[in-house]
Amino acid sequence: MAKSKVVRQAASAKAAQQKGPGKRTIAKNRSARHEYFIEETFEAGIELTGTEVKSLRERACQITDAFCLIRGRETWLHGVHIHPYSNGGVWNVDPDRKRRLLLHRRQIDYLDGKLRQKGLALVPLEIYFDEHNRVKLAIGLARGKKLYDKRDDMARRDSDREIARALKERSR
């Protein structure tokens, strides 16, 4: 009896380790915050096949050149490359296919209205597993930055870094 209890505890510990608290990041679009001002963020589900989910568990994904479009009251994700699963065989699908995003109808209508304004775009920011082990995508309603905005951001980061160094040096 004691042995089965130990086995159950080990199995539950392994399940807790796999599930884990909070979200687990798969891939981030680091260039998005450099190229755009993010005005609002939304969380969307992604319609995936089984081998794509297994590939995402291996963190085999690239979203740097990705973008989102709204077509016919549906939101689509383009430009995401999910590498074929190593053991997928014939069940692997096209790694660069477009994928449907799962949003509420009101969110899609809201985003569609905002995207009709000049200069706004939907940009994928991050793909992650949520606390229920579902694949989610953080998308941002974004406005493009001009070159001088990027320079201002770099100058601000440099000055913040120098201030932090000076404070650290002073506290010693």
C-alpha positions as CSV (number, residue, x, y, z in Angstrom):
1,M,0.0,0.0,0.0
2,A,2.8,2.4,0.9
3,K,4.5,1.7,-2.4
4,S,1.5,2.6,-4.5
5,K,1.1,5.9,-2.5
6,V,4.7,6.8,-3.4
7,V,4.1,6.0,-7.0
8,R,1.0,8.2,-7.1
9,Q,2.8,11.1,-5.4
10,A,5.6,10.8,-8.0
11,A,3.1,10.8,-10.8
12,S,1.3,13.8,-9.4
13,A,4.6,15.7,-8.9
14,K,5.5,15.0,-12.5
15,A,2.1,16.2,-13.7
16,A,2.5,19.4,-11.7
17,Q,5.9,20.0,-13.1
18,Q,4.7,19.6,-16.7
19,K,1.6,21.8,-16.1
20,G,3.3,24.3,-13.9
21,P,1.9,27.5,-12.5
22,G,1.3,30.5,-14.8
23,K,2.3,30.7,-18.4
24,R,5.2,29.2,-20.1
25,T,6.6,31.2,-23.0
26,I,7.3,29.4,-26.3
27,A,8.4,32.3,-28.5
28,K,8.5,36.1,-28.3
29,N,8.5,38.6,-31.0
30,R,11.2,40.9,-29.6
31,S,11.3,43.1,-32.7
32,A,7.6,44.0,-32.3
33,R,8.2,46.4,-29.4
34,H,11.1,47.9,-31.2
35,E,9.1,48.5,-34.5
36,Y,5.7,49.4,-33.0
37,F,3.9,51.3,-30.2
38,I,1.7,48.7,-28.6
39,E,-1.6,50.4,-27.8
40,E,-3.6,47.4,-26.5
41,T,-3.0,43.7,-26.0
42,F,-5.3,40.8,-26.4
43,E,-5.1,37.1,-25.7
44,A,-6.3,34.7,-28.5
45,G,-6.3,31.0,-28.9
46,I,-4.9,29.3,-32.0
47,E,-6.5,26.5,-34.0
48,L,-3.7,23.9,-34.3
49,T,-3.3,20.3,-35.2
50,G,-1.9,17.7,-32.7
51,T,1.6,17.6,-34.2
52,E,1.8,21.4,-34.2
53,V,1.1,21.4,-30.4
54,K,3.8,18.7,-29.9
55,S,6.2,20.7,-31.9
56,L,5.4,23.8,-29.8
57,R,6.2,21.8,-26.6
58,E,9.7,21.5,-28.1
59,R,9.7,25.3,-28.6
60,A,10.1,24.9,-32.3
61,C,8.5,28.1,-33.4
62,Q,9.4,31.4,-35.1
63,I,7.1,34.4,-35.0
64,T,9.4,37.3,-36.0
65,D,7.8,37.9,-39.4
66,A,4.2,37.2,-38.3
67,F,1.1,39.3,-38.7
68,C,-2.6,39.0,-38.2
69,L,-5.5,39.8,-40.6
70,I,-9.2,39.9,-40.3
71,R,-11.0,38.3,-43.2
72,G,-14.8,37.6,-43.2
73,R,-15.3,38.1,-39.5
74,E,-12.5,35.7,-38.7
75,T,-9.0,36.5,-37.6
76,W,-6.0,34.8,-39.2
77,L,-2.4,34.4,-38.3
78,H,0.1,34.6,-41.2
79,G,3.9,34.1,-41.3
80,V,4.3,31.9,-38.2
81,H,6.7,29.0,-38.8
82,I,6.0,26.0,-36.6
83,H,8.7,23.4,-37.4
84,P,7.3,19.9,-38.3
85,Y,7.2,17.6,-35.4
86,S,10.1,15.1,-35.5
87,N,7.9,12.0,-35.0
88,G,4.9,13.4,-36.9
89,G,5.3,11.5,-40.1
90,V,2.3,11.9,-42.5
91,W,0.4,13.9,-39.9
92,N,2.7,16.9,-40.2
93,V,1.1,19.9,-41.9
94,D,2.6,22.8,-43.8
95,P,4.8,24.6,-41.3
96,D,4.0,28.0,-42.8
97,R,0.2,27.7,-43.2
98,K,-2.1,30.4,-42.0
99,R,-3.9,29.6,-38.7
100,R,-7.2,30.8,-37.4
101,L,-7.2,32.8,-34.2
102,L,-9.9,32.1,-31.6
103,L,-11.4,35.4,-30.4
104,H,-14.8,36.4,-29.2
105,R,-17.1,38.0,-31.8
106,R,-17.1,41.4,-30.0
107,Q,-13.3,41.4,-29.9
108,I,-13.1,40.7,-33.6
109,D,-15.6,43.5,-34.4
110,Y,-13.7,45.9,-32.1
111,L,-10.4,45.0,-33.7
112,D,-11.9,45.3,-37.2
113,G,-13.1,48.8,-36.4
114,K,-9.7,49.8,-35.0
115,L,-7.8,48.4,-37.9
116,R,-9.8,50.5,-40.4
117,Q,-8.1,53.5,-38.8
118,K,-4.9,54.5,-40.7
119,G,-1.7,53.2,-39.3
120,L,-2.9,50.4,-37.0
121,A,-1.9,46.8,-37.3
122,L,-2.3,43.5,-35.4
123,V,1.1,42.2,-34.4
124,P,1.8,38.8,-32.6
125,L,3.8,39.5,-29.5
126,E,4.2,36.1,-27.8
127,I,3.1,32.5,-28.0
128,Y,2.8,30.6,-24.7
129,F,1.1,27.8,-22.8
130,D,-1.4,29.1,-20.3
131,E,-2.0,27.5,-16.8
132,H,-4.4,25.0,-18.4
133,N,-1.8,23.9,-21.0
134,R,-3.6,25.6,-23.9
135,V,-1.6,27.4,-26.6
136,K,-2.3,31.1,-26.5
137,L,-1.1,34.1,-28.6
138,A,-0.7,37.6,-27.2
139,I,-1.5,40.0,-30.0
140,G,-1.0,43.8,-29.9
141,L,-2.9,46.5,-31.6
142,A,0.1,48.5,-32.8
143,R,1.0,51.7,-34.5
144,G,4.3,51.9,-36.4
145,K,7.3,53.8,-35.0
146,K,9.2,56.3,-37.0
147,L,13.0,56.3,-37.1
148,Y,13.3,59.2,-34.6
149,D,11.0,57.4,-32.2
150,K,13.3,54.4,-32.2
151,R,16.3,56.6,-31.6
152,D,14.5,58.3,-28.7
153,D,13.8,54.9,-27.1
154,M,17.4,53.8,-27.5
155,A,18.6,57.1,-25.9
156,R,16.1,56.6,-23.0
157,R,17.3,53.1,-22.4
158,D,20.9,54.2,-22.4
159,S,20.3,56.9,-19.9
160,D,18.3,54.6,-17.7
161,R,21.2,52.1,-17.8
162,E,23.7,54.8,-16.8
163,I,21.5,55.9,-13.9
164,A,21.2,52.3,-12.7
165,R,25.0,51.9,-12.9
166,A,25.6,55.1,-11.0
167,L,23.1,54.2,-8.2
168,K,24.7,50.7,-8.0
169,E,28.2,52.2,-7.8
170,R,27.0,54.7,-5.2
171,S,25.5,52.1,-2.9
172,R,28.8,50.2,-2.7
